[in-house]
Amino acid sequence: MIIEKKVHTCRKCHSKVLTKNNINVCGNLQYHCKTCGAYGVLEPREPYTEKEQELIIKAY
C-alpha cells in the first residue's frame, strides 16, 4: 500500500510552519503562516485555460 503525504508551504516565504485558519465562503481550507504572518488558501483553484473559456462561452 502506497501512502502519499502532501506537505503544504507558504506561497510568500515557502515556510512549512502553517496553521489551519478556518474555511472561506467557497469552502476552501485557509492557512496562516507563523513565519511571515501571511494568510491564504491551501489549494487555490486553477484559472480556466483559453480552450475551456471558449467552450464555456459557446455552451452559454
C-alpha positions as MATLAB code, in Angstrom:
seq = 'MIIEKKVHTCRKCHSKVLTKNNINVCGNLQYHCKTCGAYGVLEPREPYTEKEQELIIKAY';
ca = [
       0.000    0.000    0.000;
       1.376    3.402   -1.023;
       0.591    6.396    1.153;
       1.229    9.869   -0.217;
       1.640   12.728    2.198;
       1.129   16.266    0.912;
       3.281   18.946    2.530;
       1.919   22.483    2.174;
       4.190   25.525    2.136;
       3.530   29.259    2.323;
       3.349   30.865   -1.123;
       5.150   34.013    0.080;
       8.064   32.756    2.199;
       7.919   28.980    1.429;
       7.882   28.115    5.130;
       6.310   24.861    6.317;
       5.141   26.340    9.652;
       1.431   26.722    8.829;
      -1.721   26.503   10.886;
      -5.219   25.863    9.607;
      -7.328   29.004    9.680;
     -10.955   28.071    9.108;
     -12.779   27.677    5.782;
     -13.672   30.547    3.449;
     -17.067   31.194    1.828;
     -16.245   28.950   -1.153;
     -15.401   26.025    1.152;
     -11.619   26.141    0.664;
      -9.332   25.499    3.635;
      -7.282   28.566    4.592;
      -3.918   28.815    6.359;
      -1.931   31.254    8.487;
       1.863   31.264    8.135;
       3.562   31.601   11.517;
       6.833   32.756    9.912;
       5.739   35.719    7.764;
       2.158   36.190    9.003;
       0.531   35.668    5.590;
      -2.986   34.291    5.157;
      -4.135   32.331    2.123;
      -5.841   29.293    0.621;
      -4.038   25.947    0.789;
      -5.167   24.662   -2.605;
      -6.232   27.567   -4.832;
      -8.376   26.864   -7.864;
      -6.570   26.988  -11.202;
      -7.927   29.528  -13.718;
      -9.642   28.279  -16.857;
      -7.491   27.798  -19.973;
      -8.293   29.625  -23.207;
      -9.908   26.496  -24.705;
     -12.064   25.951  -21.623;
     -13.192   29.595  -21.694;
     -14.181   29.310  -25.378;
     -16.093   26.101  -24.682;
     -17.968   27.696  -21.773;
     -18.867   30.756  -23.856;
     -20.097   28.548  -26.733;
     -22.177   26.444  -24.347;
     -23.690   29.589  -22.869;
];
